[in-house]
Amino acid sequence: MTDRRTFTIRTAALGAGVVVVLGAGAAFAVDPFPASAGGDVGERIERIERRERVLAQRAERINERSARLWESYRVRLAARERQIARIRADNARVRSAAAGSTAAAARARAAAPAAVAYTPAAPVATSGSS
């Protein structure tokens, strides 16, 4: 008895689905969105052209702003690169001065006679308590 009931429900659901699909097809077949609903073809083309002009103006403003921002970036980048070059030059100068003074100190040490003289130490006294 249960199998017959589920068969009936499934058949009814299938029939309802077919009716919905055919009804939607029929509704679109009668053209619910006619071309004249938006106005005359000339009016639609005019609206499209107006929209195109607005978008072109907006694109031009955006391109101008992008060019200004890019130029500002290039100026700041050039200043930063000059700063980096100046710091690198200063570092190289300091390194070369340090290397020169280190080399001069090494040469001076090599040329100078040994100033340390060996003096023997006195004998260590023992306490005898070990």
CORZIHU-V992633 format. One record per residue. RES is the residue in one letter. SS is DSSP state (alpha for helix, beta for strand, coil for the rest). BURIAL is 1 if it has 24 or more other C-alpha atoms within 12 Angstrom, else 0. D_CENTER is the distance of its C-alpha to the mean C-alpha in whole Angstrom. Layout:
res->RES ss->SS burial->BURIAL d_center->D_CENTER
res->RES ss->SS burial->BURIAL d_center->D_CENTER
This chain:
res->M ss->coil burial->0 d_center->67
res->T ss->alpha burial->0 d_center->63
res->D ss->alpha burial->0 d_center->62
res->R ss->alpha burial->0 d_center->64
res->R ss->alpha burial->0 d_center->62
res->T ss->alpha burial->0 d_center->58
res->F ss->alpha burial->0 d_center->59
res->T ss->alpha burial->0 d_center->60
res->I ss->alpha burial->0 d_center->57
res->R ss->alpha burial->0 d_center->55
res->T ss->alpha burial->0 d_center->57
res->A ss->alpha burial->0 d_center->57
res->A ss->alpha burial->0 d_center->53
res->L ss->alpha burial->0 d_center->53
res->G ss->alpha burial->0 d_center->55
res->A ss->alpha burial->0 d_center->53
res->G ss->alpha burial->0 d_center->50
res->V ss->alpha burial->0 d_center->52
res->V ss->alpha burial->0 d_center->53
res->V ss->alpha burial->0 d_center->50
res->V ss->alpha burial->0 d_center->49
res->L ss->alpha burial->0 d_center->52
res->G ss->alpha burial->0 d_center->52
res->A ss->alpha burial->0 d_center->48
res->G ss->alpha burial->0 d_center->49
res->A ss->alpha burial->0 d_center->52
res->A ss->alpha burial->0 d_center->50
res->F ss->alpha burial->0 d_center->47
res->A ss->alpha burial->0 d_center->50
res->V ss->coil burial->0 d_center->52
res->D ss->coil burial->0 d_center->49
res->P ss->coil burial->0 d_center->48
res->F ss->coil burial->0 d_center->45
res->P ss->coil burial->0 d_center->47
res->A ss->alpha burial->0 d_center->46
res->S ss->alpha burial->0 d_center->48
res->A ss->alpha burial->0 d_center->47
res->G ss->alpha burial->0 d_center->44
res->G ss->coil burial->0 d_center->46
res->D ss->coil burial->0 d_center->48
res->V ss->alpha burial->0 d_center->46
res->G ss->alpha burial->0 d_center->46
res->E ss->alpha burial->0 d_center->44
res->R ss->alpha burial->0 d_center->41
res->I ss->alpha burial->0 d_center->41
res->E ss->alpha burial->0 d_center->41
res->R ss->alpha burial->0 d_center->38
res->I ss->alpha burial->0 d_center->36
res->E ss->alpha burial->0 d_center->37
res->R ss->alpha burial->0 d_center->36
res->R ss->alpha burial->0 d_center->33
res->E ss->alpha burial->0 d_center->32
res->R ss->alpha burial->0 d_center->33
res->V ss->alpha burial->0 d_center->31
res->L ss->alpha burial->0 d_center->28
res->A ss->alpha burial->0 d_center->28
res->Q ss->alpha burial->0 d_center->29
res->R ss->alpha burial->0 d_center->26
res->A ss->alpha burial->0 d_center->24
res->E ss->alpha burial->0 d_center->25
res->R ss->alpha burial->0 d_center->25
res->I ss->alpha burial->0 d_center->21
res->N ss->alpha burial->0 d_center->21
res->E ss->alpha burial->0 d_center->23
res->R ss->alpha burial->0 d_center->21
res->S ss->alpha burial->0 d_center->18
res->A ss->alpha burial->0 d_center->20
res->R ss->alpha burial->0 d_center->21
res->L ss->alpha burial->0 d_center->18
res->W ss->alpha burial->0 d_center->17
res->E ss->alpha burial->0 d_center->20
res->S ss->alpha burial->0 d_center->20
res->Y ss->alpha burial->0 d_center->16
res->R ss->alpha burial->0 d_center->19
res->V ss->alpha burial->0 d_center->21
res->R ss->alpha burial->0 d_center->19
res->L ss->alpha burial->0 d_center->18
res->A ss->alpha burial->0 d_center->22
res->A ss->alpha burial->0 d_center->23
res->R ss->alpha burial->0 d_center->21
res->E ss->alpha burial->0 d_center->21
res->R ss->alpha burial->0 d_center->25
res->Q ss->alpha burial->0 d_center->25
res->I ss->alpha burial->0 d_center->23
res->A ss->alpha burial->0 d_center->26
res->R ss->alpha burial->0 d_center->29
res->I ss->alpha burial->0 d_center->28
res->R ss->alpha burial->0 d_center->28
res->A ss->alpha burial->0 d_center->31
res->D ss->alpha burial->0 d_center->33
res->N ss->alpha burial->0 d_center->32
res->A ss->alpha burial->0 d_center->33
res->R ss->alpha burial->0 d_center->36
res->V ss->alpha burial->0 d_center->37
res->R ss->alpha burial->0 d_center->36
res->S ss->alpha burial->0 d_center->39
res->A ss->alpha burial->0 d_center->41
res->A ss->alpha burial->0 d_center->41
res->A ss->alpha burial->0 d_center->42
res->G ss->alpha burial->0 d_center->45
res->S ss->alpha burial->0 d_center->46
res->T ss->alpha burial->0 d_center->45
res->A ss->alpha burial->0 d_center->47
res->A ss->alpha burial->0 d_center->50
res->A ss->alpha burial->0 d_center->51
res->A ss->alpha burial->0 d_center->51
res->R ss->alpha burial->0 d_center->53
res->A ss->alpha burial->0 d_center->55
res->R ss->alpha burial->0 d_center->55
res->A ss->alpha burial->0 d_center->57
res->A ss->alpha burial->0 d_center->59
res->A ss->coil burial->0 d_center->61
res->P ss->coil burial->0 d_center->63
res->A ss->coil burial->0 d_center->63
res->A ss->coil burial->0 d_center->64
res->V ss->coil burial->0 d_center->64
res->A ss->coil burial->0 d_center->68
res->Y ss->coil burial->0 d_center->69
res->T ss->coil burial->0 d_center->71
res->P ss->coil burial->0 d_center->72
res->A ss->coil burial->0 d_center->72
res->A ss->coil burial->0 d_center->75
res->P ss->coil burial->0 d_center->76
res->V ss->coil burial->0 d_center->75
res->A ss->coil burial->0 d_center->77
res->T ss->coil burial->0 d_center->77
res->S ss->coil burial->0 d_center->78
res->G ss->coil burial->0 d_center->80
res->S ss->coil burial->0 d_center->79
res->S ss->coil burial->0 d_center->77
